């Protein structure tokens, strides 16, 4: 299934989110993914962006992991900044739904939430967050939880106020 969603950004720009769903392990909520990616990018100060999100299986992410990082094993997420210039950002995030489905039980959470965490993590990398050092990793994890909570709060509001 391939879906291409474009959503408006702030009043003076556009944040486009293009979703390519190439897997069959998890049902992807395109509205939620688009909203959280747009929020992260806008909160980082970008008013113009084009972000590609690809949700794939382990075979495909292992292929990309090998091609770009010389490690032919599956990973949870990868991201690339293609352009960052002032208030404009262009980048890509690839996340493995198969890995999310396999790891979600370890964390006692739904596979959809684990996959969303991977997408959030990759998007945070695009806007400059880093997880290589313990201090910056803690900051990034705080942001991941912040955005996951925003998604949960929004989903709760939608269920109670249709």
DSSP file (Angstrom, degrees, kcal/mol; ACC not computed):
  #  RESIDUE AA STRUCTURE BP1 BP2  ACC     N-H-->O    O-->H-N    N-H-->O    O-->H-N    TCO  KAPPA ALPHA  PHI   PSI    X-CA   Y-CA   Z-CA
    1    1 A X              0   0    0      0, 0.0    20,-0.5     0, 0.0     2,-0.5   0.000 360.0 360.0 360.0 127.1    0.0    0.0    0.0
    2    2 A X  B     +A   20   0A   0     18,-0.2     2,-0.4    20,-0.1    18,-0.2  -0.972 360.0 178.0-117.0 126.2    1.4    3.4   -1.0
    3    3 A X        -     0   0    0     16,-0.9     2,-0.6    -2,-0.5    16,-0.5  -0.993  12.8-164.3-129.6 134.9   -0.1    6.5    0.5
    4    4 A X        -     0   0    0     -2,-0.4     2,-0.4    14,-0.2    14,-0.2  -0.954  14.2-177.7-120.3 110.0    1.2   10.1   -0.2
    5    5 A X        -     0   0    0     -2,-0.6    12,-0.6    12,-0.4     2,-0.5  -0.907   8.1-170.0-112.2 135.6   -0.2   12.6    2.3
    6    6 A X  E     -B   16   0A   0     -2,-0.4     2,-0.4    10,-0.2    10,-0.2  -0.990   7.7-178.5-122.6 131.6    0.5   16.3    2.2
    7    7 A X  E     -B   15   0A   0      8,-0.6     8,-0.5    -2,-0.5     2,-0.1  -0.962  30.0-108.4-127.7 144.7   -0.5   18.5    5.0
    8    8 A X  E     -B   14   0A   0     -2,-0.4     6,-0.2     6,-0.2     3,-0.1  -0.378  31.0-155.5 -68.9 151.0   -0.1   22.3    5.4
    9    9 A X        -     0   0    0      4,-0.8     5,-0.2     1,-0.4    -1,-0.1   0.218  47.3 -27.9 -97.9-137.9    2.4   23.6    7.8
   10   10 A X  S >  S-     0   0    0     37,-0.3     3,-1.6     1,-0.1    -1,-0.4  -0.104  74.9 -88.9 -73.4 177.6    2.5   26.9    9.6
   11   11 A X  T 3  S+     0   0    0      1,-0.3    -1,-0.1    -3,-0.1    -2,-0.0   0.815 127.5  40.6 -59.7 -31.6    0.9   30.1    8.2
   12   12 A X  T 3  S+     0   0    0     36,-0.0     2,-0.3     2,-0.0    -1,-0.3   0.205 122.5  19.9-105.6  17.5    4.1   31.0    6.3
   13   13 A X    <   -     0   0    0     -3,-1.6    -4,-0.8    33,-0.1     2,-0.4  -0.960  67.4-113.2-164.5-177.9    5.1   27.6    5.1
   14   14 A X  E     -B    8   0A   0     -2,-0.3    35,-2.5    -6,-0.2     2,-0.6  -0.997  10.4-161.3-133.2 134.0    4.3   24.1    4.2
   15   15 A X  E     -Bc   7  49A   0     -8,-0.5    -8,-0.6    -2,-0.4     2,-0.4  -0.928  18.0-164.1-114.0 104.5    5.4   20.9    5.9
   16   16 A X  E     -Bc   6  50A   0     33,-3.1    35,-2.8    -2,-0.6     2,-0.5  -0.726   5.1-167.3 -90.6 135.3    4.8   18.0    3.5
   17   17 A X  E     - c   0  51A   0    -12,-0.6     2,-0.5    -2,-0.4   -12,-0.4  -0.986   1.4-166.8-123.6 120.6    4.8   14.5    4.8
   18   18 A X  E     - c   0  52A   0     33,-3.0    35,-3.5    -2,-0.5     2,-0.5  -0.934   6.6-160.8-110.0 122.3    5.0   11.7    2.3
   19   19 A X  E     - c   0  53A   0     -2,-0.5   -16,-0.9   -16,-0.5     2,-0.6  -0.900  10.6-174.5-110.2 127.0    4.2    8.2    3.6
   20   20 A X  E     -Ac   2  54A   0     33,-3.3    35,-2.6    -2,-0.5     2,-0.8  -0.938   7.4-167.8-119.2 105.7    5.2    5.1    1.8
   21   21 A X  E     + c   0  55A   0     -2,-0.6    35,-0.2   -20,-0.5    33,-0.1  -0.824  17.8 163.0 -99.9 102.5    3.9    2.0    3.6
   22   22 A X        +     0   0    0     33,-3.0     2,-0.3    -2,-0.8    35,-0.2   0.091  48.2  78.4-107.1  21.2    5.6   -1.1    2.1
   23   23 A X        -     0   0    0     32,-0.2    32,-0.0   -22,-0.2    33,-0.0  -0.789  55.6-155.1-131.1 168.8    4.8   -3.6    4.8
   24   24 A X  S    S+     0   0    0     -2,-0.3     3,-0.1     3,-0.1    32,-0.0   0.102  73.8  88.6-130.1  21.9    2.0   -5.8    6.1
   25   25 A X  S    S+     0   0    0      1,-0.2     2,-0.4    86,-0.0    86,-0.1   0.797  93.4  23.6 -90.9 -32.5    2.9   -6.3    9.8
   26   26 A X  S    S-     0   0    0     85,-0.1     2,-0.6    86,-0.0    -1,-0.2  -0.995  75.9-120.1-139.4 138.2    1.2   -3.3   11.3
   27   27 A X        -     0   0    0     -2,-0.4     2,-0.5    -3,-0.1    -3,-0.1  -0.715  36.3-143.8 -78.3 120.8   -1.8   -1.2   10.3
   28   28 A X        -     0   0    0     -2,-0.6     2,-1.1    27,-0.0     3,-0.1  -0.741   5.6-142.7 -93.8 128.8   -0.3    2.3   10.0
   29   29 A X     >  -     0   0    0     -2,-0.5     4,-2.3     1,-0.2     5,-0.2  -0.772  16.5-170.7 -89.1  97.6   -2.4    5.3   11.1
   30   30 A X  H  > S+     0   0    0     -2,-1.1     4,-2.6     1,-0.2     5,-0.2   0.836  81.4  55.7 -61.9 -35.6   -1.3    7.8    8.4
   31   31 A X  H  > S+     0   0    0      2,-0.2     4,-2.4     1,-0.2    -1,-0.2   0.928 109.9  45.5 -62.7 -44.7   -3.1   10.8   10.1
   32   32 A X  H  > S+     0   0    0      2,-0.2     4,-2.6     1,-0.2     5,-0.3   0.930 113.8  48.5 -65.2 -46.2   -1.3   10.2   13.4
   33   33 A X  H  X S+     0   0    0     -4,-2.3     4,-2.4     1,-0.2     5,-0.3   0.940 113.1  47.9 -60.0 -47.6    2.1    9.8   11.6
   34   34 A X  H  X S+     0   0    0     -4,-2.6     4,-2.4     1,-0.2    -1,-0.2   0.922 112.9  48.4 -59.3 -45.9    1.6   12.9    9.6
   35   35 A X  H  X S+     0   0    0     -4,-2.4     4,-2.2    -5,-0.2    -1,-0.2   0.914 113.4  45.0 -64.0 -44.4    0.5   14.9   12.6
   36   36 A X  H  X S+     0   0    0     -4,-2.6     4,-2.3     2,-0.2    -1,-0.2   0.893 113.6  49.3 -71.9 -37.3    3.4   13.9   14.9
   37   37 A X  H  X S+     0   0    0     -4,-2.4     4,-2.4    -5,-0.3     5,-0.2   0.933 112.4  48.7 -64.3 -44.8    6.0   14.4   12.1
   38   38 A X  H  X S+     0   0    0     -4,-2.4     4,-2.8    -5,-0.3     5,-0.2   0.902 110.7  51.4 -60.4 -40.9    4.7   17.8   11.4
   39   39 A X  H  X S+     0   0    0     -4,-2.2     4,-2.8     2,-0.2    -1,-0.2   0.925 110.7  47.3 -63.8 -44.7    4.7   18.7   15.1
   40   40 A X  H  X S+     0   0    0     -4,-2.3     4,-1.4     2,-0.2    -2,-0.2   0.941 115.2  45.3 -61.8 -47.4    8.3   17.7   15.6
   41   41 A X  H  <>S+     0   0    0     -4,-2.4     5,-1.8     1,-0.2     3,-0.2   0.923 116.1  45.4 -64.5 -45.4    9.5   19.6   12.5
   42   42 A X  H ><5S+     0   0    0     -4,-2.8     3,-1.9     1,-0.2    -1,-0.2   0.908 109.9  54.5 -65.5 -42.0    7.4   22.7   13.3
   43   43 A X  H 3<5S+     0   0    0     -4,-2.8    -1,-0.2     1,-0.3    -2,-0.2   0.791 102.5  58.8 -62.6 -26.5    8.6   22.7   17.0
   44   44 A X  T 3<5S-     0   0    0     -4,-1.4    -1,-0.3    -3,-0.2    -2,-0.2   0.492 125.4-103.2 -80.9  -2.8   12.2   22.6   15.7
   45   45 A X  T < 5S+     0   0    0     -3,-1.9     2,-0.4     1,-0.3    -3,-0.2   0.502  74.8 138.2  98.3   4.6   11.5   25.9   13.9
   46   46 A X      < +     0   0    0     -5,-1.8    -1,-0.3     1,-0.1    42,-0.2  -0.702  25.0 177.8 -85.4 132.7   11.2   24.7   10.4
   47   47 A X  S    S+     0   0    0     40,-1.6     2,-0.4    -2,-0.4   -37,-0.3   0.577  73.3  43.9-105.8 -15.7    8.4   26.3    8.4
   48   48 A X  E    S+ d   0  88A   0     39,-2.2    41,-2.1   -35,-0.2     2,-0.3  -0.996  72.7 148.5-130.8 128.4    9.1   24.6    5.1
   49   49 A X  E     -cd  15  89A   0    -35,-2.5   -33,-3.1    -2,-0.4     2,-0.4  -0.997  34.4-158.4-157.2 153.6    9.8   20.9    4.9
   50   50 A X  E     -cd  16  90A   0     39,-2.0    41,-1.9    -2,-0.3     2,-0.5  -0.932  24.5-179.7-133.8 110.0    9.5   17.8    2.8
   51   51 A X  E     -cd  17  91A   0    -35,-2.8   -33,-3.0    -2,-0.4     2,-0.5  -0.946  13.5-156.5-118.4 126.0    9.7   14.6    4.9
   52   52 A X  E     -cd  18  92A   0     39,-2.6    41,-2.8    -2,-0.5     2,-0.5  -0.877   6.7-167.6-101.2 131.0    9.5   11.1    3.5
   53   53 A X  E     -cd  19  93A   0    -35,-3.5   -33,-3.3    -2,-0.5     2,-0.5  -0.978   3.8-173.7-118.1 119.5    8.5    8.3    5.8
   54   54 A X  E     -cd  20  94A   0     39,-3.0    41,-2.6    -2,-0.5     2,-0.6  -0.964   7.4-163.1-114.4 126.4    8.9    4.8    4.6
   55   55 A X  E     +cd  21  95A   0    -35,-2.6   -33,-3.0    -2,-0.5   -32,-0.2  -0.945  27.3 160.6-110.3 119.1    7.6    1.9    6.7
   56   56 A X  E     - d   0  96A   0     39,-2.7    41,-2.5    -2,-0.6    42,-0.8  -0.591  37.3 -98.7-129.5-178.8    9.2   -1.4    5.6
   57   57 A X     >  -     0   0    0    -35,-0.2     4,-2.1    39,-0.2     5,-0.2  -0.468  45.9 -95.0 -98.2 177.6    9.9   -4.9    6.7
   58   58 A X  H  > S+     0   0    0      1,-0.2     4,-2.5     2,-0.2     5,-0.2   0.858 121.0  58.1 -64.3 -36.0   13.2   -6.3    8.1
   59   59 A X  H  > S+     0   0    0      1,-0.2     4,-1.7     2,-0.2    -1,-0.2   0.931 110.0  43.3 -60.0 -45.3   14.5   -7.5    4.7
   60   60 A X  H  > S+     0   0    0      2,-0.2     4,-2.2     1,-0.2    -2,-0.2   0.910 114.8  47.5 -69.8 -42.3   14.2   -4.0    3.2
   61   61 A X  H  X S+     0   0    0     -4,-2.1     4,-2.8     1,-0.2    -1,-0.2   0.869 110.3  53.6 -69.9 -32.6   15.7   -2.1    6.2
   62   62 A X  H  X S+     0   0    0     -4,-2.5     4,-2.4    -5,-0.2    -1,-0.2   0.898 107.7  51.7 -64.0 -39.3   18.6   -4.6    6.4
   63   63 A X  H  X S+     0   0    0     -4,-1.7     4,-2.4    -5,-0.2    -2,-0.2   0.939 114.0  42.5 -61.1 -47.6   19.3   -4.0    2.7
   64   64 A X  H  X S+     0   0    0     -4,-2.2     4,-2.8     2,-0.2     5,-0.4   0.894 112.1  54.3 -66.0 -40.4   19.4   -0.2    3.4
   65   65 A X  H  X S+     0   0    0     -4,-2.8     4,-2.1     1,-0.2     6,-1.3   0.899 112.5  44.3 -60.8 -42.2   21.4   -0.6    6.6
   66   66 A X  H  X S+     0   0    0     -4,-2.4     4,-1.2     4,-0.3    -2,-0.2   0.907 114.5  49.0 -67.7 -42.6   24.0   -2.6    4.7
   67   67 A X  H  < S+     0   0    0     -4,-2.4    -2,-0.2    -5,-0.2    -1,-0.2   0.899 125.3  25.4 -65.3 -42.5   24.1   -0.2    1.7
   68   68 A X  H  < S+     0   0    0     -4,-2.8    -2,-0.2    -5,-0.1    -3,-0.2   0.742 136.5  24.6 -98.6 -25.5   24.5    2.9    3.8
   69   69 A X  H  < S-     0   0    0     -4,-2.1    -3,-0.2    -5,-0.4    -2,-0.2   0.249  96.4-118.4-126.8  13.2   26.1    1.8    7.0
   70   70 A X  S  < S+     0   0    0     -4,-1.2     2,-0.4     1,-0.1    -4,-0.3   0.795  81.4 113.1  54.6  32.6   27.9   -1.4    6.0
   71   71 A X        -     0   0    0     -6,-1.3     2,-0.3    -9,-0.1    -1,-0.1  -0.878  49.7-166.1-133.3 100.6   25.8   -3.5    8.5
   72   72 A X        +     0   0    0     -2,-0.4     2,-0.3    -6,-0.2   -10,-0.1   0.086  55.0 104.0 -81.4  28.4   23.5   -5.9    6.7
   73   73 A X  S    S-     0   0    0     -2,-0.3    -2,-0.1   -12,-0.1    -8,-0.1  -0.756  80.2 -95.6-104.4 155.4   21.4   -6.6    9.7
   74   74 A X        -     0   0    0     -2,-0.3     2,-0.3    -9,-0.1    -1,-0.1  -0.310  42.5-175.5 -63.5 151.7   17.9   -5.3   10.4
   75   75 A X        -     0   0    0    -17,-0.1    24,-0.2     1,-0.1    21,-0.1  -0.871  33.0-115.2-137.9 172.4   17.6   -2.2   12.6
   76   76 A X  S    S-     0   0    0     -2,-0.3    20,-2.6     1,-0.3     2,-0.3   0.929  86.0  -6.7 -80.2 -45.6   14.6   -0.3   13.9
   77   77 A X  E     -E   95   0A   0     18,-0.2     2,-0.3    -3,-0.1    -1,-0.3  -0.998  51.2-169.8-152.8 151.7   14.9    3.1   12.1
   78   78 A X  E     -E   94   0A   0     16,-2.6    16,-2.9    -2,-0.3     2,-0.3  -0.972  11.5-171.1-136.3 151.5   17.3    5.0    9.9
   79   79 A X  E     -E   93   0A   0     -2,-0.3     2,-0.4    14,-0.2    14,-0.2  -0.998   7.6-165.2-147.2 152.2   17.1    8.7    8.9
   80   80 A X  E     -E   92   0A   0     12,-2.5    12,-2.5    -2,-0.3     2,-0.7  -0.996  16.0-143.9-137.8 129.1   18.8   11.0    6.5
   81   81 A X  E     +E   91   0A   0     -2,-0.4    10,-0.3    10,-0.2     3,-0.1  -0.842  19.5 178.3 -85.7 121.0   18.9   14.8    6.3
   82   82 A X  E     -     0   0A   0      8,-2.7     2,-0.3    -2,-0.7     9,-0.2   0.774  69.6  -1.3 -92.7 -32.5   18.9   15.6    2.6
   83   83 A X  E     +E   90   0A   0      7,-2.2     7,-3.1     2,-0.0    -1,-0.4  -0.933  54.3 177.0-158.7 134.3   18.8   19.4    3.0
   84   84 A X  E     +E   89   0A   0     -2,-0.3     2,-0.4     5,-0.2     5,-0.2  -0.902  18.7 156.6-138.8 109.9   18.7   21.7    6.0
   85   85 A X  E >   -E   88   0A   0      3,-2.6     3,-1.9    -2,-0.4     2,-0.4  -0.887  63.6 -59.7-141.0 103.2   18.9   25.4    5.1
   86   86 A X  T 3  S-     0   0    0     -2,-0.4    -1,-0.0     1,-0.3     0, 0.0  -0.442 123.7  -8.0  63.6-117.3   17.5   28.0    7.5
   87   87 A X  T 3  S+     0   0    0     -2,-0.4   -39,-2.2   -41,-0.1   -40,-1.6   0.242 119.6  91.9 -97.4  14.0   13.8   27.3    8.0
   88   88 A X  E <   +dE  48  85A   0     -3,-1.9    -3,-2.6   -42,-0.2     2,-0.4  -0.917  49.7 179.0-113.7 135.1   13.7   24.6    5.3
   89   89 A X  E     -dE  49  84A   0    -41,-2.1   -39,-2.0    -2,-0.4     2,-0.4  -0.996   9.1-178.0-133.9 137.0   14.3   20.9    5.9
   90   90 A X  E     +dE  50  83A   0     -7,-3.1    -8,-2.7    -2,-0.4    -7,-2.2  -0.995  26.4 136.9-131.6 129.2   14.2   17.9    3.6
   91   91 A X  E     -dE  51  81A   0    -41,-1.9   -39,-2.6    -2,-0.4     2,-0.4  -0.979  38.0-129.0-162.3 172.2   14.8   14.4    5.0
   92   92 A X  E     -dE  52  80A   0    -12,-2.5   -12,-2.5    -2,-0.3     2,-0.4  -0.980   9.7-165.7-133.9 144.4   13.8   10.8    5.0
   93   93 A X  E     -dE  53  79A   0    -41,-2.8   -39,-3.0    -2,-0.4     2,-0.4  -0.997   3.6-168.2-127.0 133.7   13.0    8.3    7.8
   94   94 A X  E     -dE  54  78A   0    -16,-2.9   -16,-2.6    -2,-0.4     2,-0.4  -0.992  10.9-178.5-120.8 129.0   12.8    4.5    7.3
   95   95 A X  E     -dE  55  77A   0    -41,-2.6   -39,-2.7    -2,-0.4     2,-0.7  -0.972  24.6-128.6-130.0 143.4   11.3    2.4   10.0
   96   96 A X  E  >  -d   56   0A   0    -20,-2.6     4,-1.9    -2,-0.4   -39,-0.2  -0.809  15.5-173.9 -95.1 113.5   10.8   -1.4   10.3
   97   97 A X  H  > S+     0   0    0    -41,-2.5     4,-2.8    -2,-0.7     5,-0.2   0.837  88.0  57.9 -69.6 -33.3    7.3   -2.4   11.2
   98   98 A X  H  > S+     0   0    0    -42,-0.8     4,-1.9     2,-0.2    -1,-0.2   0.917 107.3  46.1 -64.8 -43.0    8.5   -6.0   11.4
   99   99 A X  H  > S+     0   0    0      2,-0.2     4,-2.5   -24,-0.2     5,-0.2   0.919 112.6  51.5 -63.3 -43.4   11.1   -5.1   14.1
  100  100 A X  H  X S+     0   0    0     -4,-1.9     4,-2.2     1,-0.2    -2,-0.2   0.923 109.7  48.9 -59.6 -44.9    8.4   -3.0   15.9
  101  101 A X  H  < S+     0   0    0     -4,-2.8     4,-0.5     1,-0.2    -1,-0.2   0.870 114.8  45.9 -63.7 -36.3    6.0   -6.0   15.9
  102  102 A X  H  < S+     0   0    0     -4,-1.9     4,-0.2    -5,-0.2    -1,-0.2   0.840 119.1  38.8 -75.5 -33.5    8.7   -8.3   17.2
  103  103 A X  H >X S+     0   0    0     -4,-2.5     3,-1.2     1,-0.2     4,-0.8   0.706  92.8  83.9 -91.9 -21.5   10.0   -6.0   19.9
  104  104 A X  G ><>S+     0   0    0     -4,-2.2     5,-1.7     1,-0.3     3,-1.1   0.866  86.1  56.8 -53.7 -42.5    6.7   -4.5   21.2
  105  105 A X  G >45S+     0   0    0     -4,-0.5     3,-1.0     1,-0.3    -1,-0.3   0.838  98.4  62.4 -60.7 -30.0    5.9   -7.4   23.6
  106  106 A X  G <45S+     0   0    0     -3,-1.2    -1,-0.3     1,-0.2    -2,-0.2   0.833 112.0  37.3 -60.2 -31.5    9.3   -6.8   25.3
  107  107 A X  G <<5S-     0   0    0     -3,-1.1    -1,-0.2    -4,-0.8    -2,-0.2   0.301 111.2-121.5-104.6   6.7    8.0   -3.4   26.3
  108  108 A X  T < 5S+     0   0    0     -3,-1.0     2,-0.3    -4,-0.4    -3,-0.2   0.914  72.8 116.2  54.0  48.8    4.5   -4.5   26.9
  109  109 A X  S   <S-     0   0    0     -5,-1.7    -1,-0.2     2,-0.0    -2,-0.2  -0.959  73.0 -84.6-141.4 160.1    3.0   -2.1   24.4
  110  110 A X    >>  -     0   0    0     -2,-0.3     4,-1.8     1,-0.1     3,-0.5  -0.319  35.2-123.0 -64.1 147.1    1.1   -2.3   21.1
  111  111 A X  H 3> S+     0   0    0      1,-0.2     4,-2.6     2,-0.2     5,-0.2   0.845 111.5  60.6 -58.6 -35.3    3.2   -2.8   18.0
  112  112 A X  H 3> S+     0   0    0      1,-0.2     4,-2.2     2,-0.2    -1,-0.2   0.886 105.3  47.4 -61.2 -38.8    1.6    0.4   16.5
  113  113 A X  H <> S+     0   0    0     -3,-0.5     4,-2.2     2,-0.2    -1,-0.2   0.892 110.7  51.1 -70.8 -39.3    3.0    2.5   19.4
  114  114 A X  H  X S+     0   0    0     -4,-1.8     4,-1.8     2,-0.2    -2,-0.2   0.920 111.5  48.3 -62.8 -43.1    6.5    0.9   19.0
  115  115 A X  H  X S+     0   0    0     -4,-2.6     4,-2.1     1,-0.2    -2,-0.2   0.913 109.7  52.0 -63.4 -42.6    6.5    1.7   15.3
  116  116 A X  H  X S+     0   0    0     -4,-2.2     4,-2.8     1,-0.2    -1,-0.2   0.887 105.9  55.5 -61.4 -37.9    5.4    5.3   16.0
  117  117 A X  H  X S+     0   0    0     -4,-2.2     4,-3.0     1,-0.2    -1,-0.2   0.907 106.5  50.8 -59.3 -41.9    8.3    5.5   18.5
  118  118 A X  H  X S+     0   0    0     -4,-1.8     4,-2.5     2,-0.2    -2,-0.2   0.904 111.5  47.4 -62.8 -41.3   10.7    4.6   15.7
  119  119 A X  H  X S+     0   0    0     -4,-2.1     4,-2.2     2,-0.2    -2,-0.2   0.913 113.3  47.8 -67.4 -42.4    9.2    7.2   13.4
  120  120 A X  H  X S+     0   0    0     -4,-2.8     4,-2.7     2,-0.2    -2,-0.2   0.936 111.5  51.3 -61.1 -46.9    9.4    9.8   16.1
  121  121 A X  H  X S+     0   0    0     -4,-3.0     4,-1.8     1,-0.2    -2,-0.2   0.933 111.6  46.3 -57.6 -48.9   13.0    8.8   16.9
  122  122 A X  H  X S+     0   0    0     -4,-2.5     4,-1.6     1,-0.2    -1,-0.2   0.887 112.6  50.2 -62.0 -39.6   14.0    9.1   13.2
  123  123 A X  H  X S+     0   0    0     -4,-2.2     4,-1.5     1,-0.2    -1,-0.2   0.883 106.4  55.0 -68.3 -38.2   12.3   12.5   12.8
  124  124 A X  H  <>S+     0   0    0     -4,-2.7     5,-2.6     1,-0.2     4,-0.2   0.887 105.6  53.3 -61.6 -37.8   14.0   13.8   16.0
  125  125 A X  H ><5S+     0   0    0     -4,-1.8     3,-1.5     1,-0.2    -1,-0.2   0.912 104.3  56.5 -60.5 -41.0   17.3   12.9   14.4
  126  126 A X  H 3<5S+     0   0    0     -4,-1.6    -1,-0.2     1,-0.3    -2,-0.2   0.867 107.2  47.9 -59.0 -36.3   16.3   14.9   11.3
  127  127 A X  T 3<5S-     0   0    0     -4,-1.5    -1,-0.3    -3,-0.1    -2,-0.2   0.351 131.9 -86.2 -92.5   7.9   15.8   18.0   13.4
  128  128 A X  T < 5S+     0   0    0     -3,-1.5    -3,-0.2     1,-0.3     2,-0.1   0.426  77.3 139.6 113.3  -2.3   19.1   17.7   15.2
  129  129 A X      < -     0   0    0     -5,-2.6     2,-0.3    -6,-0.1    -1,-0.3  -0.478  31.0-163.6 -74.8 148.9   18.6   15.4   18.2
  130  130 A X        -     0   0    0      6,-0.2    10,-0.3    -2,-0.1     9,-0.1  -0.969  20.9-170.8-133.8 146.0   21.5   13.0   18.9
  131  131 A X        +     0   0    0     -2,-0.3     6,-0.1     1,-0.1    -2,-0.0   0.065  60.6 100.5-125.2  25.6   21.6    9.9   21.0
  132  132 A X  S    S+     0   0    0      4,-0.0     2,-0.3     5,-0.0    -1,-0.1   0.812  79.4  51.5 -81.6 -30.3   25.3    9.1   21.0
  133  133 A X  S  > S-     0   0    0      1,-0.1     4,-2.8    -3,-0.1     5,-0.2  -0.815  88.1-119.4-107.6 148.6   26.1   10.5   24.4
  134  134 A X  H  > S+     0   0    0     -2,-0.3     4,-2.1     1,-0.2     5,-0.1   0.868 111.9  48.8 -54.4 -40.6   24.2    9.7   27.6
  135  135 A X  H  > S+     0   0    0      2,-0.2     4,-1.9     1,-0.2    -1,-0.2   0.940 115.7  41.7 -67.6 -46.1   23.1   13.3   28.2
  136  136 A X  H  > S+     0   0    0      1,-0.2     4,-2.4     2,-0.2    -1,-0.2   0.837 112.1  56.4 -71.3 -30.3   21.9   13.9   24.7
  137  137 A X  H  X S+     0   0    0     -4,-2.8     4,-2.6     2,-0.2    -1,-0.2   0.915 106.8  49.7 -63.9 -42.7   20.3   10.4   24.7
  138  138 A X  H  X S+     0   0    0     -4,-2.1     4,-2.0    -5,-0.2    -2,-0.2   0.907 111.1  49.2 -62.6 -42.0   18.3   11.3   27.8
  139  139 A X  H  X S+     0   0    0     -4,-1.9     4,-2.0     2,-0.2    -1,-0.2   0.918 111.8  48.7 -63.0 -43.4   17.1   14.5   26.2
  140  140 A X  H  X S+     0   0    0     -4,-2.4     4,-2.5   -10,-0.3    -2,-0.2   0.909 109.8  51.4 -64.7 -41.5   16.1   12.7   23.1
  141  141 A X  H  X S+     0   0    0     -4,-2.6     4,-2.3     1,-0.2    -1,-0.2   0.867 107.2  54.0 -64.3 -35.7   14.2   10.0   25.1
  142  142 A X  H  X S+     0   0    0     -4,-2.0     4,-2.3     2,-0.2    -1,-0.2   0.922 109.9  47.3 -61.4 -43.5   12.3   12.8   26.9
  143  143 A X  H  X S+     0   0    0     -4,-2.0     4,-2.5     2,-0.2     5,-0.2   0.896 108.7  54.5 -66.1 -40.0   11.3   14.3   23.6
  144  144 A X  H  X S+     0   0    0     -4,-2.5     4,-2.4     1,-0.2    -1,-0.2   0.945 111.3  45.0 -56.9 -47.9   10.2   10.8   22.3
  145  145 A X  H  X S+     0   0    0     -4,-2.3     4,-2.5     1,-0.2    -2,-0.2   0.887 109.7  56.1 -64.8 -38.6    8.0   10.4   25.4
  146  146 A X  H  X S+     0   0    0     -4,-2.3     4,-2.0     1,-0.2    -1,-0.2   0.939 111.7  42.2 -57.5 -48.6    6.6   13.9   25.0
  147  147 A X  H  X S+     0   0    0     -4,-2.5     4,-2.2     2,-0.2    -2,-0.2   0.874 112.4  53.1 -71.4 -36.0    5.5   13.3   21.4
  148  148 A X  H  X S+     0   0    0     -4,-2.4     4,-2.3    -5,-0.2    -1,-0.2   0.906 110.3  49.1 -62.3 -39.8    4.1    9.8   22.2
  149  149 A X  H  X S+     0   0    0     -4,-2.5     4,-2.9     2,-0.2    -2,-0.2   0.884 108.0  53.5 -66.5 -38.8    2.1   11.4   25.0
  150  150 A X  H  X S+     0   0    0     -4,-2.0     4,-2.4     2,-0.2    -1,-0.2   0.915 109.8  48.5 -61.2 -42.2    0.8   14.1   22.7
  151  151 A X  H  X S+     0   0    0     -4,-2.2     4,-2.6     2,-0.2    -2,-0.2   0.936 112.5  48.0 -62.9 -46.1   -0.4   11.4   20.3
  152  152 A X  H  X S+     0   0    0     -4,-2.3     4,-2.2     1,-0.2    -2,-0.2   0.908 111.9  49.7 -61.5 -42.6   -2.1    9.5   23.1
  153  153 A X  H  X S+     0   0    0     -4,-2.9     4,-2.3     2,-0.2    -1,-0.2   0.915 112.2  47.8 -62.3 -43.0   -3.8   12.7   24.4
  154  154 A X  H  X S+     0   0    0     -4,-2.4     4,-2.3     2,-0.2    -2,-0.2   0.895 111.2  50.1 -66.0 -40.8   -5.0   13.5   20.9
  155  155 A X  H  X S+     0   0    0     -4,-2.6     4,-1.8     2,-0.2    -1,-0.2   0.885 110.3  50.8 -65.4 -37.4   -6.4   10.0   20.3
  156  156 A X  H  X S+     0   0    0     -4,-2.2     4,-1.9    -5,-0.2    -2,-0.2   0.915 109.5  50.6 -64.7 -43.0   -8.2   10.1   23.7
  157  157 A X  H  X S+     0   0    0     -4,-2.3     4,-2.1     1,-0.2    -2,-0.2   0.906 109.2  51.4 -61.4 -41.4   -9.8   13.5   22.7
  158  158 A X  H  < S+     0   0    0     -4,-2.3    -1,-0.2     1,-0.2    -2,-0.2   0.888 110.2  48.8 -64.3 -38.0  -10.9   12.1   19.4
  159  159 A X  H  < S+     0   0    0     -4,-1.8     3,-0.4     1,-0.2    -1,-0.2   0.865 118.3  39.2 -70.0 -34.7  -12.6    9.1   21.1
  160  160 A X  H  < S+     0   0    0     -4,-1.9     2,-0.2     1,-0.2    -2,-0.2   0.692 124.4  37.7 -90.2 -18.6  -14.4   11.2   23.7
  161  161 A X     <        0   0    0     -4,-2.1    -1,-0.2    -5,-0.2    -2,-0.1  -0.605 360.0 360.0-130.1  72.5  -15.3   14.1   21.3
  162  162 A X              0   0    0     -3,-0.4    -1,-0.1    -2,-0.2    -4,-0.1   0.512 360.0 360.0 -65.0 360.0  -16.2   12.6   18.0
